[in-house]
Amino acid sequence: MHTHPTRRGLLLGAVAATALSACATGGADDDDKSAKGDTTADNPLGAPADAPLEVVVFKGGYGDQYAIEAGTVYQQRFPKATVDHKGIQRVGEVLQPRFISDDPPDVVDNSGAGRLDLVTLVSSGKLTDLTELLDAPSLDDPAKTVRDTLMPGVVEDGTFDGKVFVLNYSSVLWGIWYSKSLFAKNGWTYPTTWAEMLTLCEQIKKTGVAPWTWQGKFPEYMNDPLMSLAAKAGGHDLVKSVDNLEPGIWKSPSMLAAADAVYQLAVRGYIMAGSEALSHTEAQNAWSKGQAAFIPCGSWLEGEQQQVTPAGFDMVLGTVPALTGADKLPAGAVMAASSESFLVPAKAGNARGGLEYLRILFSKKVARGFAQNSKALPVVGGATDGLTLSSGLASTAETAKAAGANMFGYRFRTWYPPLSKALDDATGELLTKRTTPDKWAERVQKAADAVAADSSVAKHKR
């Protein structure tokens, strides 16, 4: 999908934050350049019938066909309007001067490397509050609001200090990937508990296949199963405690047990030799060739590997197994987040049209096209129903459906990058047996305490 440092949809790039802050001129209530047209049942957001609409979209791993399709529908609904669509890279570089001069496009997909810093845009009053869009009737079913059609967590992901300024389009799930055909050939069953995982790894090892590999140069990949195990054991309270920098949480029993669980993979020799030196593509390619049975990754994996995956490999996403028999979250719970951030600038010339464009974008018709073309799961509930999906996307959709409201996600990576880095570094040491679970917990807790004590770091609360 994207280059590695940008692959987490909610990591925010910092592009000339100071310049944007210095040029802050107020929010949507100041000098609103976009007049509201007449609202009707068919045009609930009052988009003007003949005003031009400018849409700028990050054209990355997902392409931009889905956004073009939304523009086509917009023009069908407003025949007198023109839609100027631009698919670009380096969104921040291109658009920062326009935000500073208060002449931004009407809709922006703020994604990819070097994107605009969302926190700064929000604090500078540069974005439109999307509550009105969320409360508007959805395009597919007027009895349902746009908010009602979105997967759990999407609105929260775009909320800053109580207001929704961003709506993400793609739903990313994290889990453990395996080849369905390899498992069928060997009679292996995907484990439901971590004890079963370790037992299966012993069986796999005897066949000459490495049970696991991982993207060693980027330890955050192995943090996904570790943090999922901790969340399952400790529940939503643990997730919130981590994000809220509560004292001692990294040394809690659930967190220590999760660290020990992944540590056992290393201690018992279940990780492919040399994995710690591999990039994400090198590890994934070794896995695609059948050199290892399991790899941790987000749901972009299938799209990223489609050029090198052998026919009949049938990759599928498995949910991280239960840590113990007493987990607070059910077996199907899964770590999820949304990415591909759409926003309407406060000073857009046609902000009303921008909101209407997003209402169209978040319809089932457009979302289905996104799923088919991008091999990714849109955040619109039910958008993939009835579609013939590839093995990976089908398993992702099934996992999301089975999880229902039991999706969870941490925010500390977005909020506190120094803590995120400390965790990644500590887990890199844990997986190479250069540290123990206890020392790992001490190290990460120390980093969390340092962030909590640093008055120069803005704190957030869940």
Buried (B, 14 or more C-beta within 10 A) or exposed (E): BBEBEBBBBBBBBBBBBEEBBEBBBEBBEEEBBBEBBEEEEEBBBBBBEEBBBBBBBBBBBBBBBBBBBBBBBBEEBBEEBEBEBEBBBBBBBBBBEBBBEBEBBBBBBBBBBBBBBBBBBBBBBBBBBBEBBBEBBBBBEEEEBBBEBBBBBBBEBBBBEEBBBBBBBBBBBBBBBBBBBBBEEEEBEBBBBBBBBBEBBEEBBEEEBBBBBBBBBBBBBBBBBBBBBBBBBBBBEBBBBBBBBBEEBBBBEBBBBBBBBBBBBBEEEBBBEEBBEBEBBBBBBBBBEBBBBBBBBBBBBBBBBEEEBEEEBBBBBBBBBBBBEEBBBEBBBBBBBBBBBBBBBBBBBBBBBBBBBBBBBBBBBBBBBBBBBBBBBBBBBBBBEEEEBBBBBBBBBBBBBBBEEBBBBBBBBBBBBEBBBBBBBBBBBBBBEEBBBEBBBBBBBEBBBBBBEEEEBEEBEB
